[in-house]
């Protein structure tokens, strides 16, 4: 379990790359003109499309950066992010930045924080699909996202951490909401009523102030 998941979640993202490649191949198979192949972003970004729904499912309906899910942060507040920003035009392997391998599922807060941040110098390290983020960042006892000991002196990681605003208080609120969301399913009816009230009030506060 990494910093993006609470103890009630048990997601395995090991197959994300495989699922994305399959979706990309499906999109390309529907494209008639070769010049438009591998331009997956234009198809996936449409929130009412099947491709968008398939894409968010690959990421378990969770932001790949902070872990908030669409039950708390609605689909309307989620976006398809170019990990290597659009200004770069191409990836190191020559593919367009609109290729599915460069697209990730993100909440708007993380996407807007990241903006045009240049990830190319260390893309293999911090790309969410590479599986390293959970070793680079962790939750402390106060539910804050912090840089793990092995990377606390890494200047590039520090820049990314600051750019993503991982230290902001709303990150703790989102994590608490994530826990409360799953705890709502508890069988004790009296306790459930209290949890629902806490969850609703905290969610309302979040949506007003975050």
C-alpha positions, 0 to 999 in steps of 0.5 A: 500500500502506498501513500495514494491508498488508504488501508481499505484499498487494495489496488495493484497498478502493475498492469496499468501499462499493459491495459493502456497499450491495449486501449491505445491499440483499440483506438488505433484500429478504429482510425482510418488515416495513418497520420492520425494513429497514436494521437490517443489524447483527442479520443480519450479526453472526451469525458462522455466517450467510452475511451475516457471511461475505459481510461479512468477505470485503468487507473481505478478512478483515482488520481495517479498523483495524489490518489483521490478518487472520483467518488470524492473528486467527481469526474467533472473535476478530473482530467487527462494529463500529459505527463510530459507536457504538450509543449515538448511535442515529442517523447524521447522515443519519438512518439507524440506527447498525445500517445497513450503512454504519456497520458495519465488520469489526474485530478484537476488540482494535481494537473493544474499544479503540475502545469508545464513542469518539465518532467523529461529529466527524470521521467522514468523515476516519477512517471506514475506508471513506472511504480516508483512514486510509492517509494519516493513519497509516503504518509507520515503519522499526521497523514501528510505526504512527505518525501521518503528518506531515500529521496529527501536530499534529491533536488529534482524530487524536491522540485516535483514535490513542491510543484505538486503542492503535496505539502498543502493541508488539503492533501490531508483532508482528501486522505481522511475523506478517502478513509471515511468513504470506505468506512461508510460501508461498516455494518454498525448502523449507529456508527455509520450514521456518525461517519456519514455525517462526518463525511458529508460535512468534511466533503462540503468543507473541502469543496468550498475551500479547496 
